[in-house]
Amino acid sequence: MAQASLKPGVVTGADYLTLVKACKDGKYALPAVNVVSTGTINAVMEAAAKNRADVIIQLSNGGAEFYAGKGCPDSFQAKVLGAVSAARHVHLLAAQYGVCVVLHTDHANKKLIPWVEAMLDHGEAFYKETGKPLFSSHMLDLSEEDINFNLSECARLLRRMNKMGMSIEIELGVTGGEEDGVGSDDIDNAKLYTQPEDVLKAYEALLPLGHFSIAASFGNVHGVYKPGNVKLRPDILKNSQDLVQKTHKTAANPLDLVFHGGSGSEKDKIAESLNYGIFKMNIDTDTQFAFSEAVGKFVEANPKAFKYQIDPDDGTPYKKLYDPRKWLRLGEEGIVTRLNEAYADLRSAGKSLSACAGDKAKCA
């Protein structure tokens, strides 16, 4: 069967569902990369184009606030407007890179429900203006709350999102580690493994309301830890899929699943999870380090350029070295290199659904 073909740019609604289905049918996944600036966004789109692959660009509330500027006097508005500004940046440029981009916001716990609601206000205005939502999806992470509250709030917001063709991502079980205040290192270990019965309950509650994906915890954590500290169990994903399939007589892998805490994960566990309906893997810590490592090496190689504008001994001008465009670009290239590896791990290189992936002339 011929592969579906989509217009390059931000994908929402039916196009988003087509992209998710292609990932699951092909047993590959897209990297979901947390961004904090125009430069990191551009690096992610560059990596997608170079790999002839599609990508998920996402912002945490902290990343959105940084995008707006830490000097912005209203922290809440910075979180909202930073996300909105970043989304508009992607809408403007994504098609130029010739790939399909999913726009998403990451972990929003109970105290951040107003953040999601405020972004939906902007999304509804954008929808009225353009006929498409500002974001493809938002995440509501109420995994630390009672499951009934978790699902009722997700259902409430999904009803609102569905009117614009948006999806919601929910979390069941708590992803350990630390990301913008979500999760903790000393969490009860049992909570790191989602119960299939809870997944079934979520499926039954949300399926009638619109599209949803589930970040099911199978021992994954935010960040990178010592070998042996993280014990991934992809069989949790299989058990959840099997229970829903058996109970509701569905086709195989009825759930659209998300792999959180992908940085530092064992490659064989990543490969195994792709068999169980994973279409998205979050990667943040590794791309942060890739950016910083590249910049750090340059600073170490050119120490005088970061102390003097002109060499005090021989008068050499250092402008071409300390110019931010020089070292920020190296950081961007570091992200691209790390994402090359991620695309290989996730088997998504060369599989863009964009009609012009790898050949912009097709979309000229």
Secondary structure, DSSP 8 states (H G I E B T S, - for coil): -----B-SEE--HHHHHHHHHHHHHHT--EEEEE--SHHHHHHHHHHHHHTT--EEEEE-HHHHHHHH-TT-S-HHHHHHHHHHHHHHHHHHHHHHHTSEEEEEE----GGGHHHHHHHHHHHHHHHHHHSS-S-SEEEE--TTS-HHHHHHHHHHHHHHHHTTT-EEEEEES--BS-BTTBS-TT--GGGGB--HHHHHHHHHHHGGGS-EEEEE-BS-BSS---TTS----THHHHHHHHHHHHHHT--S--S-EEE---TT--HHHHHHHGGGTEEEEEE-HHHHHHHHHHHHHHHHH-GGGGT-SB-TTT--B-HHHHSHHHHHHHHHHHHHHHHHHHHHHHT-TT---BTTTT-GGGG-
